[in-house]
Amino acid sequence: MDQEKLADAALVLFGHGSTANAESAAPVYRQAAELRRRSCFAEVREAFWKQEPRLIEVVAGLATPRVFLLPLFISEGFFSETVIPEALGFRQPGQATYDRMQRRGNQTLFYCKPIGTHESMTGVLLAQARAVVEKAPFPRAPQPKEITLFIAGHGTPRNENSRKAIEMQVARLTTRGVYAAVHAVFLEEEPRIGSCFAMAQTRNVVVLPFFISEGEHAQEDIPLLLGEPERIVQQRLSSGLPPWRNPTERQGKLVWYSASVGSEPQIAEVILDRVKEIYRG
């Protein structure tokens, strides 16, 4: 990225946040630190919707001529596309579409799309799937064509966009033709995460939780739905270990389970791609 073009700009990287789970904020701080290290922007700030520092207060305190607001979210869902744009003044209640660029006095604000729907996320997921097997190849590392890949998302019947980001990535991964098959599975919609054993036509299975943070869903809910006893999950987490030992055999399948996507090093590039996309129009 041409650093001179962003020398007058601030980047606000924001997440949902949580007052109950400290890990919820970790990817935002990690990616902000990496972008700050690269010196692409005049300043990089972290912000959250549900915890301090609050997004609206962070934005109000910025004086740079340009401000890029980037949601570290997976889907273009209710919070990222309705609640937060309305709170920031980009969108009015009931408005079908809205302008992602606003001039306010001498300042121009840009509201970027979430990272989860960007096409370059496909490469991040492929790298993540490859790495989780390479790190634990026992008894041998299967070839990609011997693996069924599952992208695990939240899903909710209350907002169809919740699953669209997952299905979009599944379609892109399927087109690449790297794996024997690629499927979407969900916590709150069909097909459910536990059905991956029946869906997989290969012995080897890789499950990628398509979540930003290592929160309760990725660290507890999904491992339990994959058949890991709760006692074992809690023991591993309390010892500072991942909740799943790779690979683990369940229902005749060898299952590799990855960390959430939000802390992957390549996410910084996806963020920069989103910024370039909006300022170049």
C-alpha positions in Angstrom: 0.0 0.0 0.0 1.2 3.5 -0.9 1.9 4.9 2.6 1.9 8.5 1.4 -1.8 8.2 0.4 -2.8 7.4 4.0 -0.3 9.6 5.9 -3.2 12.0 6.8 -5.6 9.2 7.8 -6.6 7.4 11.0 -7.8 3.8 11.0 -10.3 2.8 13.7 -10.3 -1.0 13.9 -13.3 -2.1 15.9 -14.9 -5.2 17.2 -18.0 -6.2 19.0 -16.3 -6.6 22.4 -17.6 -8.2 25.5 -17.5 -7.4 29.2 -17.7 -11.1 30.0 -14.9 -12.5 27.8 -11.5 -10.8 27.7 -10.5 -12.9 24.6 -13.1 -11.2 22.6 -11.0 -8.1 22.3 -7.6 -9.8 21.6 -7.8 -9.9 17.8 -8.6 -6.2 17.5 -5.6 -5.3 19.6 -3.4 -7.8 17.8 -4.3 -6.6 14.3 -4.1 -2.9 15.3 -0.6 -3.5 16.7 0.5 -5.0 13.5 -0.9 -2.2 11.4 0.6 0.4 13.7 4.0 -1.4 13.3 3.7 -0.9 9.5 3.2 2.9 9.8 0.6 2.9 7.1 -1.6 5.4 8.8 -1.1 8.6 10.9 -2.7 6.6 13.7 -4.4 3.3 14.4 -7.0 3.1 17.2 -8.8 0.2 18.7 -12.5 0.5 19.6 -15.5 -1.7 20.6 -19.2 -1.6 20.6 -19.7 -3.4 23.9 -16.7 -2.4 26.0 -14.1 0.4 26.4 -12.8 2.2 24.5 -16.2 2.8 22.9 -16.4 3.3 19.2 -18.4 6.6 19.2 -16.0 8.2 21.7 -12.9 7.1 19.8 -14.3 8.5 16.5 -15.3 11.8 18.2 -11.7 12.3 19.5 -10.0 12.0 16.1 -8.8 15.1 14.3 -7.2 13.6 11.1 -8.6 14.8 7.8 -9.6 11.2 6.9 -10.9 8.4 9.2 -11.4 4.8 8.0 -13.8 2.8 10.2 -13.3 -0.9 9.8 -15.5 -3.6 11.5 -13.5 -6.7 12.4 -16.6 -8.7 11.9 -17.4 -11.8 9.9 -20.7 -11.0 8.3 -22.5 -8.0 6.9 -25.2 -8.5 9.6 -27.4 -6.6 11.9 -24.7 -5.0 14.0 -22.2 -4.1 11.3 -24.7 -2.9 8.7 -27.6 -1.5 10.8 -26.9 -0.8 14.5 -23.4 0.7 14.2 -23.9 2.7 11.0 -27.0 4.2 12.5 -25.2 5.1 15.7 -22.4 6.7 13.8 -24.8 8.7 11.6 -24.1 7.0 8.3 -27.6 5.5 8.1 -31.1 6.5 9.1 -33.5 4.0 10.7 -35.4 2.1 8.0 -33.1 3.3 5.2 -32.4 0.5 2.7 -29.0 1.7 1.5 -26.6 4.3 2.7 -23.4 6.2 1.6 -20.3 4.8 3.2 -18.4 8.1 2.8 -19.4 11.2 4.7 -17.9 14.7 4.9 -18.2 16.4 8.3 -16.6 19.8 8.2 -13.0 19.3 7.3 -13.1 15.6 8.0 -14.1 12.7 5.7 -15.2 9.5 7.3 -15.2 6.1 5.5 -17.2 3.1 6.8 -15.6 0.0 5.4 -17.3 -3.4 4.9 -16.5 -6.2 7.3 -13.5 -8.4 6.6 -15.3 -11.7 6.6 -16.9 -11.2 3.2 -13.8 -10.0 1.4 -12.6 -12.3 -1.4 -9.0 -12.3 0.0 -10.4 -14.1 3.2 -10.5 -17.3 1.0 -6.7 -17.3 0.9 -6.6 -16.8 4.7 -8.9 -19.8 5.2 -6.8 -22.0 2.9 -3.6 -21.1 4.7 -5.3 -21.8 8.0 -6.5 -25.2 6.9 -3.1 -26.2 5.6 -1.3 -25.0 8.7 -3.5 -26.9 11.2 -2.7 -30.2 9.5 1.0 -29.5 9.0 1.4 -28.7 12.7 -0.1 -32.1 13.7 0.5 -34.5 10.8 0.1 -37.7 12.9 0.0 -40.5 11.7 0.8 -38.7 8.4 -0.3 -35.5 6.8 -3.2 -36.3 4.5 -3.3 -34.7 1.0 -5.9 -32.0 0.6 -7.9 -34.3 -1.7 -8.2 -36.7 1.2 -9.8 -34.0 3.4 -13.3 -32.7 3.8 -13.1 -29.1 4.9 -15.9 -27.6 7.1 -16.3 -23.8 7.7 -18.2 -23.5 11.0 -20.2 -20.3 11.5 -22.8 -19.0 13.9 -25.9 -18.7 11.7 -29.2 -17.3 13.0 -32.7 -17.5 11.6 -33.1 -13.8 12.7 -30.7 -12.5 10.0 -30.0 -14.3 6.7 -26.7 -12.4 6.3 -25.2 -14.3 9.2 -24.7 -17.4 7.1 -24.1 -15.6 3.8 -20.5 -14.8 4.6 -19.8 -18.5 5.4 -21.6 -19.7 2.3 -19.8 -17.2 0.2 -16.4 -18.5 1.4 -17.5 -22.1 0.9 -18.4 -21.4 -2.7 -15.1 -19.7 -3.3 -13.2 -22.6 -1.7 -15.1 -25.2 -3.6 -14.3 -23.4 -6.9 -10.6 -23.6 -6.0 -10.9 -27.4 -6.0 -8.2 -27.9 -3.4 -10.1 -30.2 -1.0 -12.3 -33.3 -1.6 -15.3 -31.2 -0.5 -16.0 -28.0 1.4 -19.2 -27.5 3.5 -20.7 -24.9 5.7 -22.0 -25.9 9.2 -23.6 -23.8 11.8 -24.3 -23.4 15.5 -27.9 -22.2 15.2 -29.0 -23.3 11.6 -28.9 -26.3 9.5 -26.7 -28.1 8.7 -25.6 -28.3 12.3 -21.9 -28.7 13.3 -22.5 -32.2 14.6 -23.7 -33.4 11.2 -20.2 -33.0 9.7 -19.4 -36.7 10.5 -22.3 -37.8 8.3 -21.6 -35.2 5.6 -17.9 -36.1 5.2 -17.1 -38.7 2.6 -13.4 -38.8 3.6 -11.8 -40.1 6.8 -10.0 -36.9 7.3 -11.9 -33.8 8.4 -10.7 -30.2 9.1 -13.0 -27.8 10.9 -12.3 -24.1 10.7 -14.4 -21.9 13.1 -15.2 -18.8 11.1 -15.2 -16.5 14.1 -13.1 -13.4 14.9 -12.2 -14.2 18.5 -11.4 -17.3 20.7 -14.7 -16.9 22.6 -17.1 -19.4 24.0 -18.4 -20.6 20.7 -15.0 -21.4 19.3 -13.4 -22.6 22.5 -16.2 -24.6 24.1 -19.4 -24.9 22.0 -17.9 -26.3 18.8 -15.5 -28.8 20.5 -18.4 -30.1 22.5 -20.6 -30.5 19.4 -17.7 -32.4 17.7 -17.9 -34.9 20.6 -15.2 -33.8 23.0 -16.3 -34.3 26.6 -16.9 -31.1 28.5 -14.6 -32.2 31.3 -11.7 -32.6 28.9 -12.4 -29.2 27.2 -12.4 -27.4 30.5 -9.2 -29.2 31.7 -7.4 -28.2 28.5 -8.5 -24.6 28.7 -7.6 -24.3 32.4 -4.1 -25.6 31.5 -3.7 -23.0 28.8 -4.1 -25.6 26.0 -6.3 -25.5 22.9 -9.7 -27.2 23.6 -9.0 -29.9 20.9 -6.1 -32.2 20.4 -5.2 -32.5 16.7 -6.0 -34.9 15.3 -8.7 -36.6 17.4 -10.7 -39.6 16.2 -14.4 -39.2 16.4 -17.1 -41.4 14.8 -14.6 -43.0 12.5 -13.1 -39.7 11.3 -9.8 -38.0 12.1 -10.6 -34.5 13.0 -8.3 -31.4 13.0 -9.8 -28.3 14.6 -8.3 -24.8 14.1 -8.2 -21.7 16.1 -10.5 -18.8 15.1 -9.5 -16.8 12.1 -9.3 -13.3 13.7 -5.7 -13.6 14.9 -4.3 -14.9 11.7 -1.3 -12.8 10.5 -2.8 -12.4 7.0 -5.8 -10.6 8.4 -3.8 -7.3 8.3 -3.7 -7.6 4.5 -7.4 -8.1 4.3 -7.9 -5.0 6.4 -5.7 -3.0 4.1 -7.6 -4.4 1.1 -10.8 -3.1 2.5 -9.4 0.3 3.1 -8.0 0.5 -0.5 -11.4 -0.7 -1.8 -13.3 2.2 -0.3 -10.9 5.1 -0.8 -10.3 4.2 -4.5 -14.1 4.0 -5.0 
